[in-house]
């Protein structure tokens, strides 16, 4: 199955990020709804306007904007579109603070700086990563969230009812929309055909709270979706996915290989997160450096939860070591 209901239109927009173009989706019916917006760039806005015009609409016709998660390539234009159209903005509660600007950005950046220090990342590299964050943040702006949507909610679009699924992992507040009768999943970045979605480390919801374990969450979300009856997944990037179970199986095989690689690095003795990153990803740009730290730390979280590693702190820097055993953590 490579087709989907005629009332759903994919519009592809350019981004300034390594991930490449992003798909947003116009869902016809009452209210006319746009799922995600693309980044805040003139090029993305121009392409979105052209895509809407080709379908007989303009920005002013939008009545509802649903944000799948709070990454700039998915919500950057939301404020612009809402201001021009009066559309209501919907998002998950765990995205709302960041989208609306209620989350204190300086505190968030300080939290990331502390995480990178604990991971053993050198100061010069930390500064490059901070520059990468600033680059990403330039392509979004705060937007008021009018309504919160969460697990168990339903949205009616035209003649179809869509179930809201909270699929934490790639982002804490990522949602997918599931249409049970057509077995169609609007999957955002939860599943991408050509690349594995990064389970990105984020600050906790409350200051001083324990940080979330995004890869642990992501694996639980993947297993849940693998059990669902889905004929087609429309992603935020890349081609539609026709066999989601086979793709998820390949993803877990990839994760197991990454676990084995980390275990091999740790076999030489205790290591910082940064030492493992350098062993696995020797050449990285600013944004890729942070994604690599997230990737390694996420896998260490999985191993720690399975009792395969333990972590100690030396001068505020984490050091991970093996505790023994070779069980398959992703099984």
N, C-alpha and C positions, 0 to 999 in steps of 0.2 A: 504494500500500500504506500504510494507516494503522493496521493492526493489528500485533501482535507476539505472541510465544508467551505462553500463558496463565499460565506460571510466573513471568513478570516483571511486577512491579507498580510503578507510578510513584506516589510519595507526594510531594505538594507542600507545602513548608514556608515560612513567612514568614521574611524576613530584615530586619534594620534598615539594609540597605545600598541604595544607589541602583539596583542591578541588579534588585531586586525578589525575588520568590519563587524558591526553588531546588528542583529535583527531586532526590529520592533514589530509589533503586530497590531493592526487595526481590526477591531471586532465590530462589525456592523450590527445595528439593532438599537433599541432604546435601553439605556443611553449609549450613544456612539462612544466607544472605549478604545483608548490606546494603551497597550501593554508595553511599558518602558518607553524611553524617549531618545536615547542616544546621548552623547556628550555635548557639553555646551561649547560648540564651535560653529563658526559661520558655515563651514562645509556641511556639517551634519544637519543644521537647520535648513539649508538650501535643499538638500536631498530629501529631507522629510516633507517639506512643502511640495516638492515635485511629486513625491510618491502619493501624497494625499490628493493632489490635483488630478493625477492620473486616474484616481478612483472617484473623482467627482466631489471632493471635499476640500475644505481649507482648515487651517488651524482653528479658526473661530467656531467651526462646527463641533469640535471635540467637547464632550460632556463629562467624560470621566477619564482619569489617568491612573492606571494601576502600576505601581512600582514593584518589580519583582524583588529587588534588593538594593542596598545603598552603596553601589559602586558607580563611579562617575560615568562610565560608558552606558549605564542603564538609567540614570536619573538626571544627568547633567542639565538637560533642557527643560526639566519639569517646571521650574519657576517661570521661565519664558512662556511656555505653552499655557500654563494655568492663567497667567496674567492676561494673555491675549484672548483666551477662550472663555474664561470663567469656569473651566472644568474642575470638578472635585478631584482631589488627589487621595488615593488609597494606598496604604502600605502596612506592613506588619509592625506590631508594637516595638520590636527590637530594632527596627530601622528608624522609627519616628523621630527619636531625639536627634540623631545625626542629620536627617533630612531637614528638620525644622530649625536646626541651629541651636537647640537646647543643650546639646552636648558640647561641653567646653573644649574647643579645639586645642588650646594650649595644653590642657591637662591630658588630652589624648596623645599629643605629640610627646609629652614628657613620659607617658606610660610606655610608648614605643621605644623611646630612648633608653629607659630602664631595662626593657626586655632585651634590647640589642646588647647592652652592657653585660647583662647576666649571661647572654649567649656567648660572650667572649669576642664580640665583633670589635675590631680596632676603631678608635675614635675617628680616624680619617674616613673609614668606610661608613661609619654611622652618619657622618656629615653628608656623604654622597646620598645615602638613603633618605635623609631628611629633605635634600633637594629634590629627590624623586617624588616624595610625598607632595611637596609644594607644586610640582609640575602636574601631578594628577588632580590636585584640589583646584587648580585654575580652571579645570574643565567641568566644574559643577557649581551650583549655587544653592543656597538653602531655599526650601519651599515648605509652605504650610501643609501639613497632613490633615485632611478634613475628616477622614474616617479610617479607623484601624480595622484590619482584616486578619484573621488568625485561623488556625486549624479548626475545621468543623464548620466554618462559615460557607455560605454559598452565594454566588453572584449570578444574577440572571442577565444574560446578554441575548437580546432577540428572543428566539424561541427555546434557547438552551440554558440549562442550569450548569454552572461550573462550581466544582468543589475546590475550596482553598486547602492546599496541603502545605504545612510548615515543614520544609525540608532543610533544616540547619546543616551547615557544613562549609560550603564555599563561602557563605556569609551567615551570620547568626540569625538574621531575619529573612532568609530567602524563602519565597513562596513559589509554588507551582500551581497551575490551574488544571483541573482534571474534568473532562467531559465524559461521564460514565457511559452514556448510550453509544457514542461514537468511538469510545476507547482512545481518546486523543488527550495527550498531555502537553500543555504549554510549559516546557521544562526550564526555561531560562538557562542559567549556567549550571544547573544541577547535573545535567548530562550534556556533554559535548562530544560529537562523534570523533573528531580528529585529534583532540588533546584531552588530557586528564585535568579536570577542574581542580585548581588549588584550593585546599582547605585553609583559609587565611586566618592567621592569628589576629584577634581583635581584643581591645580593652574589655574588661567586664562591664556589666550594666551599671554597677555601683562602685564608687571609689573604695578601694580596699578589699573588694570581694575577690575570690579566687578566679583566676582567668579560666575561660572556657577551653575545652579540648576539642578543637574544630574537626580534626580528622576522625576522632572517635565518634563525634556526632555525625559526620558525613557518612561513615561506614554504616551506621544505623539507618540513616535516611536512604542510602543506596539499597540496603537489604529490603527495606520496606517497599520501595518502588519496584524492585525486582519481583515482588510477590503480586503486584497489581496487574490487572488485565489491561494492557496498553498495546495498541496496534501501531501508533505513531507518536514520536516525540518531536515537537518543534522546539529547537534550541535557540539560545541567545546568540550563538555563533555557529557557523558551519552548516552542514547538510542535515536534513531530517534523519531521524533514527528509526529504523523499521523493526529492529530486533533488540529491544532494550536489555533483555536478559543476557544475551550474548555479549553485549558491550559491557555490562556490569561485571560479568565473569572475567572479561579481559582486564578490566580495571583492577579487580582484586588480584589477578595474576601479576600485574604491574606492581601493585603495592607489596606483594610478597617478595618480589625481586628487590625492591627498594629496601625492605626490611633486612633481607639477606646481605645487601651491600653495606648497610649501616652496622650490622652485626660483625661483618668482616673488619670494618674500620675499628670497632671497639675491641676486637680480639687482641689488638696490640696494647690495650690498657685503657684507663679512663681518658675521656676526651671531652673537650668543650663542644658545644653545638657548632661554633664557628670552625673548629678543626674538621668536623665531619662534613660541613658544607664545602670546605676547600677540597677535601678528598673526593667528593662526589661531583662538585660543580666548580672546576678550577677557574673559569673565566666568566664573569658576570657583570652586567650593568647595574645601575643603582636600584631600579625597581626589581630586576631579577634577583638581586642580592636579598632583598626582603622576602620575596617569594620562596627563595631557596631556604632561608632560615625558617619560614613557616612550614615548608615541606619537611625538613629534617626534624624540627621540633614536634610536628604532628606525629611523625612515625615513632619518635621517642616516647611521646605520650601513650601511643598504642602499646609499645613494648613495656612501658612502666605499668600500665593498667593490667597487662598480662603477667607481671612479675618477672619480666625478662631483663630489665635494667633497673638500676637504682641511681638516684641523683644525690650528689652532695654539693655543698657550696664552699668555695675557697675564695676568700676576699670578695665575696659577692658575685662570683662567677660560677655558674653551674658546671659540674663535671659528671658525665654519665659513664657508668661501667656495667658490664654484663654481670648477671647473677647466675648464669647457667641455664641450660635447657634450650631446645631448638624447636619448640612447638610452632605451628603455623598460626600466627596471630590473626591472619585475615580469614581463616576458615570459618 
